[in-house]
Amino acid sequence: MTTVVCDSPKSAIEKAFAYHRAGDLKTAESVYDQILGQITQPDANIYFGYGTLLISQERYGLGIAMLQAAAQMAPDSAGIWANLGCAYKHLGRDEQSLNCYHKAWALEPQQPDILAGLAGYWVNKVDPHKVIEYASRALEI
């Protein structure tokens, strides 16, 4: 396990995000593990970041658990709901996926990524009218 020295929990979270964005998922995961082992107060950003990392590694079960914890702490975060929708879609849990995407869209109706997620959902359902509806809305933004 890689040990990363940080001055504060906030700087540790920023480091984990930076490693994640740079594609160094192993180090990012190590930093998230260190943070979770040290925090005394749960932080939605940690669970969101870690859950997103796990989803990107196709570790959907644990990723969903992390994102669900984040959603309980920050129910008004469209990003959390959108990532949950994506994870559920990959597992074939269609109703949960659609519900999460709709929660995300209600929170941020002008977010093209959320509309793209909804369009992708309907691609899988072979409903071209819905695909066009959501894709067109995303392109208008």
C-alpha positions in Angstrom: 0.0 0.0 0.0 1.3 3.5 -0.9 1.3 5.9 1.9 0.7 9.5 1.0 1.4 12.2 3.5 -1.1 15.1 3.7 -1.5 18.1 6.0 -5.3 17.7 6.4 -8.2 15.5 5.5 -9.2 18.1 2.8 -5.7 17.9 1.2 -5.9 14.1 1.4 -9.2 14.2 -0.5 -7.7 16.5 -3.1 -4.8 14.2 -3.5 -7.1 11.2 -4.0 -9.1 13.1 -6.6 -5.9 14.2 -8.4 -4.6 10.6 -8.5 -8.0 9.4 -9.7 -8.2 12.1 -12.5 -4.6 11.2 -13.6 -5.5 7.6 -13.9 -3.4 6.3 -11.0 -6.3 4.3 -9.6 -4.1 2.1 -7.3 -2.7 5.1 -5.5 -6.1 6.9 -5.4 -7.6 3.8 -3.9 -4.8 3.6 -1.3 -5.4 7.3 -0.4 -9.1 6.7 0.0 -8.5 3.7 2.2 -6.1 5.8 4.4 -8.7 8.6 4.6 -11.5 6.2 5.6 -9.2 4.7 8.2 -8.5 8.1 9.8 -11.7 10.2 9.6 -13.9 10.6 12.6 -16.6 12.4 10.7 -18.0 10.9 7.5 -17.7 13.1 4.4 -19.8 12.6 1.3 -17.0 13.7 -1.0 -14.8 10.8 0.2 -17.6 8.2 -0.4 -18.5 9.9 -3.7 -14.9 9.8 -5.0 -14.2 6.3 -3.8 -17.5 5.0 -5.1 -16.8 6.6 -8.5 -13.3 5.0 -8.6 -14.8 1.6 -7.8 -17.4 2.0 -10.5 -14.7 2.8 -13.0 -13.0 -0.4 -12.0 -16.3 -2.3 -12.6 -16.5 -3.1 -8.9 -20.1 -2.2 -8.8 -21.3 -3.7 -5.5 -18.8 -1.9 -3.3 -19.1 1.2 -5.5 -22.8 1.3 -5.1 -22.5 0.9 -1.4 -20.1 3.9 -1.2 -22.3 6.0 -3.5 -25.4 5.1 -1.4 -23.6 6.3 1.7 -22.6 9.5 -0.1 -26.3 10.0 -1.2 -27.4 9.7 2.4 -25.0 12.4 3.4 -25.6 14.7 0.4 -29.0 13.9 -1.1 -28.9 17.1 -3.2 -25.8 16.0 -5.2 -26.7 15.3 -8.8 -23.3 13.8 -9.4 -23.8 11.1 -6.8 -27.3 10.2 -8.2 -26.0 10.1 -11.8 -23.1 7.8 -10.9 -25.5 5.6 -9.0 -27.7 5.5 -12.1 -24.7 4.5 -14.2 -23.7 1.7 -11.8 -27.2 0.3 -11.6 -27.4 0.4 -15.5 -24.2 -1.7 -15.7 -25.8 -4.3 -13.3 -29.0 -4.4 -15.3 -31.0 -2.9 -12.5 -33.0 -0.8 -14.8 -35.7 0.7 -12.5 -33.1 1.8 -10.0 -30.9 3.2 -12.7 -33.8 5.3 -14.2 -34.8 6.5 -10.7 -31.3 7.7 -10.0 -30.9 9.4 -13.3 -34.2 11.2 -12.8 -33.2 12.4 -9.3 -30.0 13.7 -10.8 -31.8 15.4 -13.6 -34.3 17.0 -11.2 -31.4 18.5 -9.3 -29.4 19.7 -12.3 -31.7 19.8 -15.4 -29.1 21.7 -17.4 -26.3 19.1 -16.9 -25.6 17.5 -20.3 -23.9 14.5 -18.8 -27.0 13.5 -16.9 -29.1 13.9 -20.1 -26.5 11.8 -21.9 -26.9 9.1 -19.2 -30.7 9.2 -19.7 -30.3 8.9 -23.4 -27.9 5.9 -22.9 -30.5 4.3 -20.7 -33.1 4.5 -23.4 -30.6 3.2 -26.0 -30.5 0.0 -24.0 -34.3 -0.1 -23.9 -34.4 0.4 -27.7 -36.6 3.5 -27.5 -35.3 5.8 -30.2 -37.9 8.5 -29.4 -36.6 8.8 -25.8 -33.0 8.7 -27.0 -33.6 11.6 -29.4 -35.5 13.5 -26.7 -32.7 13.4 -24.1 -29.9 13.7 -26.6 -31.5 16.7 -28.2 -31.9 18.4 -24.8 -28.2 17.7 -24.0 -27.2 19.3 -27.3 -29.3 22.4 -26.7 -27.3 23.2 -23.5 
